[in-house]
Amino acid sequence: MTWEEVRDADRVGAVALLPVGAVEAHGPHLPLGTDVIIAEAMARSCAERLEQRGLTVFILPPLWYTAAGFADTFPGTVGIDPRTVSDLIRQVANSLKGHEITTLAIANAHLDPANLESLRAVADDPPHGTRVVFLDLTRRHVAERLTEEFRTGACHAGRFEGSVVLAEKPELFHADIAADLEANPSSLSTAIRDGHKTFEEAGGPRAYFGWPAGATAEEGRETVQTLGALLADAVTTVELE
């Protein structure tokens, strides 16, 4: 969009969607930018639903750099301090408010615990006069809507994420490598509860968990639709305080 197109849009009551991911290791078969691919797909799916409900929606350029401590030791991973993430998103929300856009919804696909905490912090304490909507995919009532693999907690660079990449950016999915990867059922969510801090400690020496060989584009398309619906529902049910 040009600035004049934004100027002429109906910005009162509009929603800005911010895709959030990370540049981090996703096994030997998925790109470092996997989370952003998923987040952008989630944002587009959400936007379609919100527009059907009569809302004006702006999809912002994605936030690529977030806290990524679990993958820090893997070459290619670029992580930043979680406080920087929180501060940046607050500043984005405040800047949008200056242009009469007071709702910022985060389409997040990066489940590192430090990143989740940074996003919760913004949603719990947004700039005055704004609301920041954060859909936490790890919450039970949300996870129950997602795939079986996701619910096991073994879902980093496995079938869940690989399927979305196949649906969105198939040229970036290394199918020959994925086909030869053994399943890794080690649950990241359990490892986090047990106090582990890295993929290696959690049982993922090659930075993947789950069943990558089972990824399909069909499952990826279905997952994107579910993610978009979940975020759209969150946007329309969270009220400005």
Residue pairs with C-beta under 8 A, 6 or more apart in sequence:
1 58
6 58
6 99
9 56
9 58
10 56
11 56
11 99
11 100
11 101
12 100
13 55
13 56
13 103
14 55
14 56
14 57
14 58
14 100
14 101
14 103
15 50
15 55
15 56
15 57
15 58
15 101
15 103
15 104
15 105
15 235
16 57
16 58
16 59
16 60
16 96
16 101
16 103
16 104
16 105
17 43
17 46
17 47
17 57
17 58
17 59
17 60
17 104
17 105
17 106
17 107
17 231
18 43
18 60
18 62
18 63
18 89
18 92
18 104
18 105
18 106
18 107
19 36
19 39
19 40
19 42
19 43
19 59
19 60
19 62
19 63
19 107
19 108
19 109
20 35
20 39
20 62
20 63
20 66
20 106
20 107
20 108
20 109
20 110
20 115
20 119
21 33
21 34
21 35
21 36
21 37
21 38
21 39
21 62
21 63
21 64
21 66
21 108
21 109
21 110
22 35
22 36
22 64
22 65
22 66
22 67
22 68
22 71
22 77
22 78
22 79
22 110
22 112
22 115
23 32
23 33
23 36
23 64
23 65
23 68
23 76
23 77
23 78
24 32
24 35
24 68
24 70
24 71
24 74
24 76
24 77
24 78
24 79
24 110
24 112
24 207
25 32
25 71
25 74
25 75
25 76
25 77
25 157
25 199
25 207
26 32
26 34
26 35
26 156
26 157
26 161
26 207
26 208
27 156
27 157
27 178
27 181
27 206
27 207
27 208
27 212
28 174
28 177
28 181
28 206
28 208
29 157
29 162
29 173
29 174
29 175
29 177
29 178
29 181
29 208
29 212
30 157
30 161
30 162
30 165
30 172
30 173
30 174
30 208
30 212
31 37
31 165
31 169
31 172
32 76
32 77
33 64
34 109
34 157
34 161
34 165
35 109
35 110
35 161
36 62
36 64
36 109
37 164
37 165
37 168
37 169
37 172
38 109
38 161
38 164
38 165
38 168
38 224
38 227
39 62
39 107
39 108
39 109
39 110
40 59
40 62
40 107
40 168
41 164
41 167
41 168
41 224
41 227
41 228
42 107
42 109
42 224
42 227
42 228
42 231
43 59
43 107
43 228
43 231
44 59
44 228
45 224
45 225
45 227
45 228
45 229
45 231
46 57
46 105
46 107
46 227
46 228
46 229
46 231
46 232
46 235
47 57
47 59
47 228
48 228
49 228
49 229
49 232
50 57
50 232
50 235
50 236
51 57
53 232
53 236
58 101
60 92
63 85
63 88
63 89
65 78
65 79
65 80
66 79
66 80
66 82
66 85
66 110
66 112
66 115
66 118
67 79
67 80
67 81
67 82
67 85
67 112
67 114
67 115
67 118
68 77
68 78
68 79
68 80
68 110
68 112
68 114
68 115
69 79
69 112
69 113
69 114
69 197
69 198
70 112
70 113
70 188
70 197
70 198
70 199
70 202
71 77
71 79
71 112
71 198
71 199
71 207
72 79
72 198
73 198
73 200
74 199
74 207
82 114
82 115
82 117
82 118
83 118
85 115
85 118
85 119
86 118
86 119
86 121
86 122
89 104
89 106
89 118
89 119
89 122
89 132
90 122
90 126
90 127
90 132
92 104
93 104
93 122
93 126
93 127
93 130
93 132
94 127
94 130
96 102
96 104
96 130
97 127
97 129
97 130
102 129
102 130
102 131
102 240
103 130
103 131
103 133
103 235
103 240
104 126
104 130
104 131
104 132
104 133
105 132
105 133
105 134
105 135
105 231
105 234
105 235
106 119
106 122
106 123
106 132
106 133
106 134
106 135
107 135
107 227
107 231
108 115
108 116
108 119
108 134
108 135
108 136
108 137
109 137
109 161
109 227
111 137
111 138
111 156
111 188
113 192
116 136
116 138
119 134
119 136
120 134
120 136
122 132
122 134
123 132
123 133
123 134
126 132
130 240
131 238
131 239
131 240
131 241
133 231
133 234
133 235
133 238
134 234
135 142
135 230
135 231
135 234
136 142
137 143
137 146
137 150
137 227
138 189
142 230
143 150
143 151
144 151
145 226
145 230
146 160
146 223
146 226
146 227
147 155
147 159
147 160
147 219
147 223
149 155
149 158
149 159
149 160
149 210
149 211
149 214
150 160
152 185
152 187
152 210
153 187
153 188
153 189
153 190
153 209
154 184
154 185
154 186
154 187
154 188
154 209
154 210
154 211
155 161
155 188
155 209
155 210
156 188
156 199
156 204
156 207
156 208
156 209
156 210
157 207
157 208
157 209
157 210
157 212
158 184
158 208
158 209
158 210
158 211
158 212
158 214
158 215
159 210
159 211
159 212
159 213
159 214
159 215
159 216
159 219
160 210
160 223
162 173
162 178
162 212
162 215
162 220
163 215
163 216
163 217
163 218
163 219
163 220
163 223
164 220
164 223
164 224
165 172
165 173
165 215
165 220
166 173
166 215
166 216
166 217
166 220
167 217
167 218
167 219
167 220
167 221
167 223
167 224
168 220
168 224
170 217
173 215
178 212
178 213
178 215
179 213
180 213
181 206
181 208
181 212
181 213
183 210
183 211
183 212
183 213
184 203
184 204
184 208
184 209
184 210
185 209
185 210
185 211
186 202
186 203
186 204
186 209
187 209
188 202
188 204
188 209
191 201
191 202
191 203
192 202
196 202
199 205
199 207
199 209
202 209
203 209
